């Protein structure tokens, strides 16, 4: 879990926030406007949407190890390729196709499936630690990448990060487990196992299902999940999160430098924004473990309210203080939404089809995430500011507050699935 958090921070930190630092230099060298520069980030998210259902199904059936290894390798190849690009189509292939696709395959659904399998009672803590590490190492990435781009250029920076990703592959093979803990004679959360059950896999599987049931967790099939209204309410919230995060995270560095902030200070302000994701990622998970199943959705409502507060404050005054409120609120909100949705999916629908359930949700969110950075860029290209994009984000945040208020635990399926597939 610690390794997954670190490598995810190095990968997603480079892709999600590094593109904002690279944005203006790439646009200038390739002679692109902001909409076309942002298209590379959108392509990566769209590919994630296309592949996530398949990745989820493969993770459920065969485990996450080789999916994670393949994804990290593809992302590393894309980063290395960035060093050699000279044309626009090569930029789209390197950043959009390879980096985006690789990280979506290797460091999203597959690794979240593994954590959901290995933790039940302490799932919030486990996800909180993972996402907190992503936040911490995203800050580290940003503070390294910002001056490095200024001194060494974005090509060398990309090459270096590709080498780092390739160097992580042996550890990925060693530390990412392909099966549930019951397969290794263990129970989720490190729960104690009776000695006589250790060598009996069939009995361990039954004990794992019984252990999950003791925490009111019922295993749904993917077909059963799709028939619940709560799943589609969560999909709406997830799509809103992808829209706001996809556009804002891509354009935040250009936005800050456009209003007269130096690149060095803008990098520090982005670091501050990422710093605020760390406590919300960690404590959101810890608190969620201690909240009843029928009230956990209120944490998600609070997270979207933070988006409303931050964006609303900026739109009302557009002062220096409101910019800091916007960044802090975005950090606190965006840091907590994905971990909370993962926890809710696990507690509501169990472990059996988690990969498929999450993969389908990511498919919807990624389609919106593909449009979002291009939309922000188009708004800027046509109006000279991001104001209208922020208005749209505010409206969607209010929609997410309403839809997540309606979330409730689903009724158990007509026929419980007693035995997971392997």
C-alpha positions in Angstrom: 0.0 0.0 0.0 2.8 2.4 0.9 4.6 1.7 -2.4 1.3 2.1 -4.4 0.8 5.5 -2.8 4.3 6.6 -3.6 4.5 5.4 -7.2 0.9 6.8 -7.8 2.0 10.2 -6.5 5.1 10.2 -8.8 3.0 9.2 -11.8 -0.2 11.1 -11.3 1.6 14.1 -9.9 3.6 14.4 -13.0 0.6 13.8 -15.3 -2.1 15.7 -13.5 -0.1 18.7 -12.2 3.0 18.6 -14.4 1.0 19.3 -17.5 0.0 22.6 -16.0 3.7 23.5 -15.5 4.5 22.3 -19.0 1.5 24.0 -20.5 2.8 27.3 -21.7 6.3 26.1 -22.8 4.7 23.3 -24.9 2.1 25.6 -26.3 4.8 28.1 -27.4 7.1 25.6 -28.9 4.4 23.7 -30.8 2.5 26.9 -31.7 -0.8 25.7 -30.1 -3.6 27.6 -28.5 -4.8 26.6 -25.1 -7.7 24.4 -26.2 -5.4 22.3 -28.5 -2.7 22.2 -25.8 -5.2 20.9 -23.3 -6.4 18.3 -25.7 -3.6 15.9 -24.8 -4.8 15.8 -21.2 -8.3 15.2 -22.5 -7.2 12.3 -24.7 -5.6 10.5 -21.8 -8.8 10.8 -19.8 -10.9 9.6 -22.7 -8.7 6.5 -23.1 -9.1 5.9 -19.4 -12.8 5.8 -19.9 -12.6 3.4 -22.8 -10.2 1.0 -21.1 -11.4 1.2 -17.4 -14.3 -1.3 -17.7 -12.0 -3.8 -19.3 -9.3 -3.1 -16.7 -11.8 -3.5 -13.9 -13.1 -6.8 -15.3 -9.5 -8.1 -15.8 -8.6 -7.1 -12.3 -11.6 -8.9 -10.9 -10.8 -12.1 -12.8 -7.0 -12.2 -12.9 -5.8 -9.8 -10.2 -4.0 -6.4 -10.5 -0.3 -7.3 -10.7 0.4 -7.6 -14.4 -2.1 -4.8 -15.3 -0.2 -2.5 -13.0 3.1 -3.5 -14.5 2.0 -3.0 -18.1 0.4 0.3 -17.3 3.5 1.8 -15.6 5.6 0.6 -18.5 3.4 2.3 -21.0 3.4 5.5 -19.0 7.2 5.4 -18.7 7.5 4.9 -22.5 5.3 8.0 -23.1 7.5 10.1 -20.8 10.6 9.1 -22.6 9.0 9.7 -25.9 8.2 13.3 -24.8 12.0 14.0 -25.0 12.0 13.3 -28.7 8.8 15.0 -30.0 8.9 17.7 -32.6 5.4 17.7 -34.0 1.9 18.2 -32.6 0.7 14.6 -33.4 3.7 13.2 -31.5 2.7 15.3 -28.5 -0.8 13.9 -28.5 0.6 10.3 -28.9 3.2 10.7 -26.1 1.2 12.6 -23.5 -2.4 11.8 -24.5 -2.1 8.2 -25.6 0.9 6.7 -23.8 1.2 8.6 -20.5 -2.6 9.0 -20.0 -3.4 5.4 -21.0 -0.6 3.9 -19.0 -1.4 5.6 -15.7 -5.1 4.9 -16.2 -4.4 1.2 -16.7 -1.8 0.8 -14.1 -2.5 3.2 -11.2 -6.2 3.6 -10.9 -8.8 0.8 -11.0 -6.3 -2.0 -10.7 -4.6 -0.8 -7.5 -7.9 0.4 -5.9 -9.2 -3.1 -6.5 -6.3 -4.6 -4.6 -6.8 -2.2 -1.6 -10.5 -2.9 -1.6 -9.8 -6.7 -1.5 -7.3 -6.5 1.3 -9.1 -4.1 3.7 -12.7 -3.9 4.9 -13.0 -2.5 8.5 -9.8 -0.4 7.9 -10.5 0.4 4.3 -10.8 4.1 4.9 -7.5 4.2 6.7 -5.8 2.2 3.9 -7.3 4.4 1.2 -6.5 7.5 3.3 -2.9 6.6 3.6 -2.6 5.8 -0.1 -4.2 9.1 -1.2 -2.3 11.1 1.4 0.9 9.7 -0.1 -0.3 10.6 -3.5 -0.8 14.2 -2.3 2.6 14.4 -0.6 4.5 13.0 -3.5 2.5 15.2 -5.9 3.8 18.2 -3.9 7.3 16.8 -4.2 6.9 16.3 -8.0 5.6 19.8 -8.4 8.4 21.4 -6.5 11.0 19.4 -8.5 9.4 19.8 -11.9 8.7 23.6 -11.7 12.4 24.7 -11.4 13.6 21.8 -13.5 11.4 22.9 -16.5 12.8 26.4 -16.1 16.4 25.3 -16.0 16.6 22.0 -18.0 13.4 22.2 -20.0 10.3 20.0 -20.2 12.0 17.5 -22.5 14.7 16.5 -20.0 12.2 16.6 -17.1 10.0 14.1 -19.0 12.9 11.8 -19.8 14.0 11.7 -16.2 10.5 10.8 -15.0 10.2 8.1 -17.6 13.4 6.5 -16.2 12.0 6.7 -12.6 8.8 4.9 -13.7 10.8 2.1 -15.4 13.0 1.8 -12.3 9.8 1.1 -10.2 8.8 -2.0 -12.2 10.7 -4.7 -10.1 9.2 -3.3 -6.9 5.8 -3.4 -8.6 6.1 -7.1 -9.3 7.3 -7.8 -5.8 4.7 -5.8 -3.9 1.5 -5.8 -5.9 -0.4 -9.0 -4.9 -2.6 -10.7 -7.6 -5.1 -12.3 -5.2 -7.3 -11.6 -2.2 -5.7 -12.2 1.2 -7.7 -15.4 1.7 -5.7 -16.9 -1.2 -2.6 -16.6 1.0 -4.2 -18.0 4.2 -4.9 -14.5 5.5 -8.0 -12.4 6.3 -8.7 -8.8 5.3 -7.4 -6.1 7.7 -4.8 -8.6 9.1 -7.6 -10.2 11.2 -6.5 -13.3 13.2 -6.9 -16.7 11.5 -7.5 -19.9 13.3 -4.6 -22.3 12.8 -6.6 -25.1 11.4 -8.0 -22.9 8.6 -4.7 -21.7 7.3 -4.1 -24.5 4.8 -7.7 -24.8 3.5 -8.4 -22.3 0.7 -12.1 -23.1 0.3 -12.6 -22.6 4.0 -10.6 -19.4 4.0 -12.8 -18.0 1.2 -15.9 -18.7 3.3 -14.3 -17.1 6.3 -13.5 -14.0 4.2 -17.1 -13.7 3.1 -18.2 -14.2 6.7 -15.7 -11.6 7.9 -17.1 -9.0 5.4 -20.6 -9.8 6.4 -19.8 -9.0 10.0 -19.3 -5.4 8.9 -22.7 -5.3 7.1 -21.0 -5.6 3.7 -22.9 -7.5 1.1 -21.4 -8.7 -2.2 -23.2 -7.5 -5.3 -22.6 -8.6 -8.9 -22.0 -5.9 -11.5 -25.5 -6.5 -13.0 -27.1 -6.0 -9.5 -25.1 -2.8 -9.0 -26.3 -1.3 -12.3 -29.9 -1.7 -11.2 -29.5 0.5 -8.1 -30.3 4.2 -8.3 -27.6 5.0 -5.7 -24.9 3.9 -8.2 -26.1 6.4 -10.8 -26.3 9.2 -8.2 -22.6 8.4 -7.4 -21.7 8.4 -11.1 -23.1 11.9 -11.4 -21.0 13.1 -8.5 -17.9 11.4 -9.9 -18.5 13.0 -13.3 -18.8 16.5 -11.7 -15.5 15.8 -9.8 -13.7 14.8 -13.0 -15.0 17.9 -14.9 -13.9 20.3 -12.2 -10.6 18.6 -11.5 -9.7 17.9 -15.1 -10.1 21.4 -16.2 -8.8 23.3 -13.2 -5.8 21.1 -12.5 -4.7 21.4 -16.2 -5.1 25.2 -16.3 -4.3 26.3 -12.8 -0.7 27.2 -13.5 -1.5 29.3 -16.6 -4.4 30.9 -14.7 -2.1 32.0 -11.9 0.6 33.4 -14.2 -2.1 35.1 -16.3 -3.2 37.2 -13.3 0.4 38.4 -12.8 1.9 35.8 -10.5 5.4 34.7 -11.2 6.1 31.1 -12.2 8.1 30.5 -9.0 5.3 31.8 -6.8 2.6 30.0 -8.9 4.5 26.8 -8.3 4.4 27.5 -4.6 0.7 28.3 -4.7 0.0 25.0 -6.5 2.1 23.3 -3.8 -0.1 24.9 -1.2 -3.2 23.6 -3.0 -1.8 20.1 -3.1 -0.8 20.4 0.6 -4.5 20.9 1.5 -5.3 17.6 -0.3 -3.2 15.6 2.2 -5.3 16.0 5.4 -8.6 15.7 3.5 -7.3 12.5 1.8 -6.1 10.9 5.0 -8.6 12.1 7.6 -11.5 11.7 5.2 -10.7 8.0 5.1 -10.1 7.7 8.8 -13.4 9.5 9.7 -15.3 7.4 7.1 -14.3 4.2 8.9 -16.1 5.5 12.0 -19.3 6.7 10.4 -22.3 4.6 9.9 -23.0 3.2 6.5 -26.2 5.3 6.1 -24.4 8.6 6.9 -21.1 8.3 5.0 -22.5 10.1 2.0 -22.7 13.3 4.1 -18.9 13.5 3.9 -19.2 13.6 0.1 -21.8 16.4 0.4 -19.4 18.4 2.5 -16.6 17.9 0.0 -18.8 19.3 -2.8 -19.9 22.2 -0.6 -16.2 23.1 -0.3 -16.0 23.4 -4.1 -19.0 25.7 -4.0 -17.4 27.9 -1.3 -14.1 28.2 -3.1 -15.4 28.9 -6.6 -18.1 31.2 -5.3 -15.6 33.2 -3.3 -13.4 33.8 -6.3 -16.3 34.7 -8.6 -17.6 37.2 -6.1 -14.4 39.2 -5.5 -11.6 37.9 -7.7 -9.1 39.3 -5.2 -5.7 37.9 -4.1 -7.4 36.5 -0.9 -10.1 34.8 -3.0 -7.5 33.1 -5.1 -6.0 31.5 -2.0 -9.5 30.5 -0.8 -10.2 29.0 -4.2 -7.0 26.9 -4.1 -7.4 25.8 -0.5 -11.0 24.8 -1.0 -10.2 23.0 -4.2 -7.4 21.1 -2.5 -9.5 20.1 0.5 -12.4 19.1 -1.8 -10.7 17.3 -4.7 -8.4 15.4 -2.2 -11.4 13.8 -0.5 -13.9 13.1 -3.2 -12.3 10.1 -5.0 -11.3 8.3 -1.7 -14.8 8.8 -0.3 -16.5 7.5 -3.5 -14.2 4.4 -3.4 -15.1 3.8 0.2 -18.8 4.1 -0.5 -18.6 1.7 -3.4 -16.8 -0.8 -1.3 -19.2 -0.5 1.7 -22.3 -0.5 -0.4 -21.4 -3.2 -3.0 -18.6 -5.4 -1.5 -15.5 -6.8 -3.1 -16.6 -9.3 -5.7 -17.3 -7.0 -8.6 -15.5 -3.9 -7.3 -13.1 -3.6 -10.3 -16.0 -3.8 -12.8 -18.1 -1.3 -10.8 -15.3 1.2 -10.5 -14.2 0.7 -14.1 -17.6 1.5 -15.4 -17.8 4.6 -13.2 -14.4 5.8 -14.4 -15.6 5.3 -18.0 -18.4 7.9 -17.5 -16.1 10.3 -15.5 -13.3 10.0 -18.0 -15.5 11.1 -20.9 -16.4 14.3 -19.0 -12.7 14.6 -18.0 -11.7 14.6 -21.7 -14.0 17.5 -22.5 -13.2 19.6 -19.4 -9.6 20.8 -20.1 -10.5 21.5 -23.7 -13.6 23.4 -22.5 -11.5 25.5 -20.1 -9.0 26.2 -22.9 -11.7 27.1 -25.4 -13.3 29.5 -22.9 -9.9 31.2 -22.5 -9.2 31.3 -26.2 -12.6 32.9 -27.0 -13.0 35.3 -24.0 -9.5 35.9 -22.7 -10.3 34.6 -19.2 -11.5 31.5 -17.3 -14.4 33.3 -15.7 -17.2 31.5 -17.6 -15.5 28.1 -17.0 -15.6 28.8 -13.2 -19.3 29.7 -13.5 -20.0 26.3 -15.1 -17.9 24.5 -12.4 -19.9 26.3 -9.7 -23.2 25.2 -11.3 -22.0 21.6 -11.5 -20.8 21.6 -7.9 -24.3 22.7 -6.7 -25.8 19.8 -8.8 -23.4 17.4 -7.1 -24.4 18.6 -3.6 -28.0 17.8 -4.4 -27.4 14.4 -6.0 -25.1 13.2 -3.2 -27.7 14.3 -0.6 -30.0 11.7 -2.1 -27.5 8.8 -1.8 -28.6 6.0 0.5 -27.3 2.4 1.0 -28.9 0.0 -1.4 -31.2 -2.9 -0.4 -29.4 -6.2 -0.4 -29.7 -8.1 -3.8 -32.4 -10.7 -4.1 -29.7 -13.4 -4.2 -26.6 -12.8 -2.3 -23.4 -14.2 -3.9 -21.8 -16.3 -1.2 -18.6 -17.3 -3.0 -16.3 -14.9 -4.9 -14.7 -15.9 -8.2 -11.0 -15.9 -8.6 
